[in-house]
Amino acid sequence: MNVEFRDLGTMAYGQCWALQRSLFDALCAAKLSRTQPDGEAGTVLVVEHPPVYTLGKSGNPANMLLSEERLHSMGAELYRIDRGGDITFHGPGQLVCYPIIDLERVGLGVRSYVDRLEQTVIDLAAEMGIEAHRSEGASGVWIGEGPTLRKLCALGVKASHSVTMHGLALNVATDLRWFDMINPCGFADRGTTSLRRELGREVTINEVKEPFINCLSKNLNVKIYKN
């Protein structure tokens, strides 16, 4: 099964969210009308955003520790969106991936799909010499244990008619001070980290992008191609 890859570079969150919705709506409509092209399962978007916070549909606004006016004065935005999960940050140095995929075509349920996304980041981290893992009762990918537990990758998805949107945000070289403004993903007692911090060296998005897509292709068992 094939999935198209689009590298969006840097794009404002609102513009990218509109693109996601248009691809999602088109894929749902094609699925319901049985006009999907044979062998095609959707699109994967990869992007970096200017500073922005997003709050999931069941998120607690109290986990945003500053007023919106203060955020705007710092050059950041806040969006309330329709994914699962609580609040998280997107910004420069972070690889954000939005798969808009028909899960039925790739033979996955929502829970197994989330597991595959997490495993993609765990596999990528392992390739770079970092031991990452899941944490009981919390989505995403983590490093360390107990009081040293820190989040490397946030994850939140939406699915309708077995078509997905939203996705994951991997901290590559993110300025982690942005996370001080929130309780990341609703946790006040857990830290955040990045590939740069864990490796103790500079890491770029371009260094990570191709191996990430390779790991995603393997875990979703699809061919990801670029037009």
N, C-alpha and C positions, 0 to 999 in steps of 0.2 A: 504494500500500500504506500502511496506517495503523499508527501506533505510539502507544500511550498514554503520556502524560507525567505523572509524579507528582513533585511538589515536596515533599520530606520535611522541609524546614527543617533543624533540628539533631537528629541522632539518634546514639545510641551505636553504635559499630562492630558489636558483637555482635548487637544488635537488627536492624540493617540487613542484616548478612550472613545472618541467618535469613530475613528477608524476601526477599532475593535468591534464596536457595536454594529457597524455597517457590514463587516465580514461575518459576524455572528448571525445577524438577521438574514443575510444572503444564504449562508450555509443551512440555517434552519428552514428557510423557504424552499431551497433546492431539495432538501431531504424530504420535506412533507409533500412536495409535488413530484418526487421521484425523478428529478432532472439532474442529480449529481453526476458528474463525469465518472466513468468507470475508472477505478484504481486511484481516485483522488479522495483524500480524507480531510483536507483543510489547509490551514496556514499557520506558520509559527512566526511571530514577530519578535525581534530582539531590538532593544532600545535603551538609551540612557535618557533620564529626565532631568530638567532643572529641578531645584529643590521643591519638593511637594510632600505633603502628608496625606494619606488616604485612610479613611475610617470605614470599616466594613459595616454591613447592614445591621448586625447585632452587636457592634462595638459600643463601648462605653465612652461618651464624649469626655468624661472626667480623666481619661488616659491621655488627653491632650493637655499638657501642663501650662501652656501659654495661651493667651487670647489670640483670636485671628488677626486683630489689629497689630499685635506684637509680631506675629509670624510674617505678616505682609511687610512690616518695617525691616525685617531681616531678609527679604527677598524670597520668601517661601509662600506656597499656597496650601489650602486645605480642601480636600474633596470628600464628600460623603458618597459612597459608592455601593454597588449591589453584590459584592463578593462576600464570601465568608471571612471569618477572622475579625480581629480588632483593628488597632491602629498601627501603621508602619510608615516608614520614611522611604522616599525614592530620591536619588540625587546623583550628581556626577561621581564617576568611579564605581557605579553599581550596574551590573548587568541585569536588566529586567527582561523577562521572557513571557510572552503572552501566546500560548497555543490556542488557536480556534480550531478545534478538531472534533470530528464525529466519532465519538468513542465506540459506537456500534461497529463502525468500519474497521477499527483497529482492535476490536475484540476485548475491550476493557470496560469495567464498571467504574463509577466515580471513585470509590475507595481505592481500588487497585491503581487507577490513574494517578491519584495523589501519591501513593506509594512509589510509583515509577518516577514521578517528578523529584521526590526526595532522594531516591536512589541515584538519579542522574547527578545531583550535586555531591552526594557521598562518593560516587565513583570518580568524579572530576577532582575532588579534594584528594582522594587517594593517589591519583596520578601525579599530583603535585607534592606528595609526601606528607599530607595532613590527614589525621584520623578524625573523621566526622561521623555523626550518628543521629538517629532519631531520639526524641525525648518523650517518655510516657506522658500522655495527656496534653501534649503541645505539638502543633504542626511545625513544619520547617525542618531545618538541619542545624545541628548544634555541635559544639566542641567542648570537651571537658566534662566534669561531673560535679555534683553538689554545689558548693559555693563558687566554684570556678566555671560553672556552666555559662556558655555564651553563644549567642545566635549568630550563625554565619549566613543563613538564607531564610527569608520569610516566604510564606506560601499562603495563598488564598485563591479559591476558584469559585466559579459559578458554572452550573450546567443546567441546560434546558433542552428537552428532546434529545438528550445524550450528546449535546453539542456544548463545548466548553468555551469559557473566556476567562480573563484575568490569568493569574499564573504565579510566578515566583520572582524574587528579587535577591540576587546574590551579591554580597558585599565584596567587591574586588579590591578597590582602593578608596572606598568611601570615607569621607570625613565623619568619623563616628560621633563627633560632638553633636551632630544633629539629633542623635537618638536621646540626648540628655533632655530634650524638650518634651518627651513622651514616656509613657510606660510601654515599651515596645511589645506589640501583640498582646497588651493587657497585663504584662508581667512587670511588677515593680522590683523584683528581687533577682533578676537575671540580666546579664550584660549582653553586649553585642561585640562582634569582632569582624575582621575582614581577612581575605587572603594575604593582603599586604602585612597586616599585623602578625598573623600567624607565621608567615615565612620570614619576616624581618627584612624584606627587600621590596623594591618597587615592583608592582605587577600592573600590567595594563589590560584594559578591556580586550584589545586586539590579541593579546597573548592567550586569553582565556576563551575567546569566542568560538574558535574552530573546535578545540577539544570538548567544549560544552555541547555544541551541536552534535558532535560524534557520539557523546555519551547519551544525549537525548534520543538520537536515532536508534541506538542500540536498545535502550530501555523501553521505548514505545514500539519497537519492532517495525519501524517504517523507514522508507528512504526519504530523507530531507534534501530537497534540491532547491537551487537558486536559479530563477529565470534571468 
